[in-house]
Amino acid sequence: MLNSSEFILLHTTKFGEKSIVLHTLSKAYGRKGFFVKNISNRAVTSLFFPLAILEADILETTRSRLFTASHLALARPLAGIRNSIRKSAISMFVSEVIYRVVKEGICDRALYDMCEKDIMLLDAMDDDFCNFHLYFLLDFIVALGFSPGPRDLEPFMDRYLGLVSEFMCKPFSEAMLVPMTGDIRNEVAERLLKYIEFHTESAVSVNSLKILHELFR
């Protein structure tokens, strides 16, 4: 069966010399990997970047759990992310968090909608996006089915509880302007990841947080 589908790219794994597995999130398939044959170097550089929103034909087969994707194209250009080193670093962090937390086979349309909304929001921003990954983590926590208040966050936030409570109460545009040093921003992100680890009962090691720490000092 051949279906057309749109998905968010989270990660890629090389398969042999000219093939690749795309680890994705979509409305139709949830968190799923797709096999792509005979991929060109041009496609790798132009299509396969973190959080790329792609469209493709998906060949479903009962012979394998790994469906095949073909005729891939960008569903959204996302020039704002691709042309900014800092936004690209945030997109790398966001894609890694989703990839490590959302398990293969989980299908949640509301989660997909939230991720797509945040991607488009990041892409459209002109400046003042240093705090964006904190906004995403809080948004992601809610999309996972948790609704933390200050009391729920207190064991994880410690001395940063007041700052995070203020951040959560402000409209998006004002939350982006909450002043933080790079070290504080990094510490808050690590503590929110610990909250996610605790409630999902899984280890969440996000290497790209180190890159954000360096870029947003």
Secondary structure in CASP SS format (residue, H / E / C, confidence):
PFRMAT SS
TARGET T0000
AUTHOR 0000-0000-0000
METHOD secondary structure of the structure
MODEL  1
M C 1.00
L E 1.00
N E 1.00
S E 1.00
S E 1.00
E E 1.00
F E 1.00
I E 1.00
L E 1.00
L E 1.00
H E 1.00
T E 1.00
T E 1.00
K E 1.00
F E 1.00
G C 1.00
E C 1.00
K C 1.00
S E 1.00
I E 1.00
V E 1.00
L E 1.00
H E 1.00
T E 1.00
L E 1.00
S E 1.00
K C 1.00
A C 1.00
Y C 1.00
G E 1.00
R E 1.00
K E 1.00
G E 1.00
F E 1.00
F E 1.00
V E 1.00
K C 1.00
N C 1.00
I C 1.00
S C 1.00
N H 1.00
R H 1.00
A H 1.00
V H 1.00
T H 1.00
S H 1.00
L H 1.00
F C 1.00
F C 1.00
P C 1.00
L C 1.00
A C 1.00
I E 1.00
L E 1.00
E E 1.00
A E 1.00
D E 1.00
I E 1.00
L E 1.00
E C 1.00
T C 1.00
T C 1.00
R C 1.00
S C 1.00
R C 1.00
L C 1.00
F E 1.00
T E 1.00
A E 1.00
S E 1.00
H E 1.00
L E 1.00
A E 1.00
L E 1.00
A C 1.00
R C 1.00
P C 1.00
L C 1.00
A H 1.00
G H 1.00
I H 1.00
R H 1.00
N C 1.00
S C 1.00
I H 1.00
R H 1.00
K H 1.00
S H 1.00
A H 1.00
I H 1.00
S H 1.00
M H 1.00
F H 1.00
V H 1.00
S H 1.00
E H 1.00
V H 1.00
I H 1.00
Y H 1.00
R H 1.00
V H 1.00
V C 1.00
K C 1.00
E C 1.00
G C 1.00
I C 1.00
C C 1.00
D C 1.00
R H 1.00
A H 1.00
L H 1.00
Y H 1.00
D H 1.00
M H 1.00
C H 1.00
E H 1.00
K H 1.00
D H 1.00
I H 1.00
M H 1.00
L H 1.00
L H 1.00
D H 1.00
A H 1.00
M C 1.00
D C 1.00
D C 1.00
D C 1.00
F C 1.00
C C 1.00
N C 1.00
F H 1.00
H H 1.00
L H 1.00
Y H 1.00
F H 1.00
L H 1.00
L H 1.00
D H 1.00
F H 1.00
I H 1.00
V H 1.00
A H 1.00
L C 1.00
G C 1.00
F C 1.00
S C 1.00
P C 1.00
G C 1.00
P H 1.00
R H 1.00
D H 1.00
L H 1.00
E H 1.00
P H 1.00
F H 1.00
M H 1.00
D H 1.00
R H 1.00
Y H 1.00
L H 1.00
G H 1.00
L H 1.00
V H 1.00
S H 1.00
E H 1.00
F H 1.00
M H 1.00
C H 1.00
K C 1.00
P C 1.00
F H 1.00
S H 1.00
E H 1.00
A H 1.00
M C 1.00
L C 1.00
V C 1.00
P C 1.00
M C 1.00
T C 1.00
G H 1.00
D H 1.00
I H 1.00
R H 1.00
N H 1.00
E H 1.00
V H 1.00
A H 1.00
E H 1.00
R H 1.00
L H 1.00
L H 1.00
K H 1.00
Y H 1.00
I H 1.00
E H 1.00
F H 1.00
H H 1.00
T H 1.00
E C 1.00
S C 1.00
A C 1.00
V C 1.00
S C 1.00
V C 1.00
N C 1.00
S C 1.00
L H 1.00
K H 1.00
I H 1.00
L H 1.00
H H 1.00
E H 1.00
L H 1.00
F C 1.00
R C 1.00
END
